[in-house]
């Protein structure tokens, strides 16, 4: 695969690449560069988080990236997910791994936790270095990465640590590319602003659009209007039954296309077809495959998810209501 073909895979269906020339240079110089995306494990996976992330991670792997998904458990605790209960957050992290594998994330993708990173003393040295090179105003501006407003820092001081931790995550993972939704742009730009002063390697940033929530309102690239794991009224979850989907705005039934097709999700130039439910799995991620209509790819492998990912088990271990959902990191 040529450098241009690899860059096209990384860039397709994105809102921006910062910057395209840097991406081309990276791919010219590195056969297997490192990429990541991070999430707070904080509830059920919705279609924007699940399908769109799985697609872009597959693109990165196909383009030759050594890809990591960071389960940001400490960050979720700071952001008050599951009431800050780390045991529940970690249980949700296990569920995330199963969900992403069911949606076609390749087995080669590495899952790591923030708990692993923060256990290293050098991690906190780097958090302090980032903080020393940042103003409080700059840190507060980056708080939108948490789905928070600047004034939310007044609730507790821990929230001011979060952006510095995310910047440190990028460094400690030794990344060449940071991927996230547009809501993560502030953190990635903070890293890029500081990289030379801290003597850290340059990192390309890739951002995908935010899928509008069912409530609408606000700018399309705003966390306020996005489909959110933490707001069940704004999202469609990968566990939702086919019968429940047509009632939601932004999705349409596709029963006339094929008896096997349950519904279609429109996303920019792509239509994602969710095909035939696996009846023996009941509500267990309920999908056997997801296929972009206009992409020349084979269907995703059948969803085979360990027992621990069943929705009732998820509810029992975390106390998450069946109608609730997770935050991009």
Buried (B, 14 or more C-beta within 10 A) or exposed (E): EEBEEBBEBBBBBBBBBBEEEBBBBBBEEBEEBBBBBBBBBBBBBBBBBBBBBBBBBBBBBBBBBBBBBBBBBBBBBBBBBBEEBBEBBBBBBBBBBBBBBBBBBBEEBEBBBBBEBBEEEEBEEBBEBBBEBBEEEBBBBBBBBBBBEBEBBEEEEBBBBBBBBBBBBBBBBEBBBBBBBBBBBBBBBBBBBBBEEBEBEEBBBBBBBBBBBBBEEBEEBBBBBBBBBBBBEBBBBBBBEBEEBEEBEBBEBBEEEEEEBBBBBEBEEBBBBBBBBBEEBBEBBBBBBBBBEEBEEEEBBEBEBBEEBBBEBBBEBBEBEEEBBBBBB
